[in-house]
Amino acid sequence: MASIYHLVILFSLLLLSHFSCVASTRKLTALAEQHPLVLKYHNGQLLNGNVTVNLVWTPPPSVSSWWQTTEAYKGGPRSVVAGNQVLDENYSLGKSLKTPQVISLASKAGIKNNAVNVVLTSSDVVVDGFCMSRCGTHGAGRSKESKFAYAWVGNSESQCPGQCAWPFHQPIYGPQTPPLVAPNGDVGVDGMVINLATVLAGTVTNPFNNGYYQGPSDAPLEAVSACPGKFGKGAYPGYPGEVLVDKTTGASYNANGVNGRKYLLPAMWDPKTSTCKTLV
């Protein structure tokens, strides 16, 4: 229940990536020619207006200031507020889920326009593709009346923390640098925070696969997934960058939340500069 509690706090505030770690070095990265990163707008619908985020300002850098980057995308300011919350304690569809079942679970929260139904699965639930090709995802479901946006993120603590909870766990390949200390003391949940931020930003800026993205539509690089593994200044493959460190706990973070909570949030592509923007 502690893991669920932490996520409910984060999602409710919005104060509240795919892991990417390529075996490379700073030297090789420096030698590579750097091209401007551009996410093309594909003339489709974005979630904007009253997706509503009630911002609770905390000492900078804050989660709310991270989310403000989405204001630069077509449609202007977008805010998020927590809606219905459903706890599926009895695993109504079992502990091994495929995408249609994830969408079915998402629909239990109700179908509303300009909403995102988020499914968070616990560490004992296996989802098709989890740990092999994804740590979370988003897409569109359909009801009799309309289509709706959904997102899913799994808890990788016991299944693949080296892939889906990096940099709070030793990576499964690449440079074996020491993992960072998770800011909320839960590697699985703090990893979910990163992945939830990734898919949520992707959902509002590319909800129906015709918004902002780079590359093929069936494997798009979106607002955050286009900036893999970057959390602070100087990041490169295998190194998350310079982040803040709590003097008491030694935990690494780059965003403050309410009630003293701290989080590590991924870089997001900024349309104003065509670069990956980090909070620190």
Secondary structure as UniProt FT lines:
FT   HELIX           2..13
FT   HELIX           26..31
FT   STRAND          40..41
FT   STRAND          49..53
FT   HELIX           63..67
FT   HELIX           68..72
FT   TURN            74..75
FT   STRAND          78..80
FT   TURN            89..90
FT   TURN            92..93
FT   STRAND          96..97
FT   HELIX           99..107
FT   TURN            108..109
FT   TURN            113..114
FT   STRAND          116..121
FT   TURN            123..124
FT   STRAND          126..127
FT   TURN            128..129
FT   TURN            131..133
FT   STRAND          136..142
FT   STRAND          147..154
FT   TURN            157..159
FT   HELIX           161..164
FT   TURN            166..167
FT   TURN            183..184
FT   HELIX           187..205
FT   TURN            207..208
FT   STRAND          212..214
FT   TURN            217..218
FT   TURN            223..226
FT   TURN            228..229
FT   TURN            237..238
FT   STRAND          244..245
FT   TURN            247..249
FT   STRAND          252..253
FT   STRAND          255..256
FT   HELIX           258..260
FT   STRAND          262..263
FT   STRAND          268..270
FT   TURN            271..274
FT   STRAND          275..277
//
